[in-house]
Amino acid sequence: MVPRIKPSNSYGEIFKFQNEGDRIDAEFIGRRTVKTQNQDLAPVLDVDIIESTIVSIGGGIESPGPTGPYCVFESKGITQLLDDANLQPGDRFILCFHEIGKNNFKRFALQKVESGDGDDDGNGKPVDDDVSF
């Protein structure tokens, strides 16, 4: 049976940063623009989310969020962070909705995860330091 495929201009579902503290640990796939009802060239970030955290309204409870292929509509703040980070396809990074600043402007933080950071062997493969041989 022939598998059902997605259109080439769509990478995944939309991930929305809704509450302060929402964050993703993701692999950078690419950036593109799409036409929306409000914008002719809306910037979109395509990612493969490795892990995400969703914070409840009021910042009380954190819970695991979605993983897999997603796209994020870039705010001006996210666009500036991505431009400065100069991510390349395959790069891993963390993007966090930090706070709502002046004039209801969402402030974000982005940190590139270098090879060797975190729980991998430098080639993206997980390692477990607690296993004895």
Secondary structure, DSSP 8 states (H G I E B T S, - for coil): -------TT--SEE----STT-EEEEEEEEEEEE--SS-SSEEEEEEEEEEEEEE-TTS--EEE---EEEEEE--HHHHHHHHHHT--TT-EEEEEEEEE-GGG-EEEEEEEE-TTSSSB-SSS-B--TT---
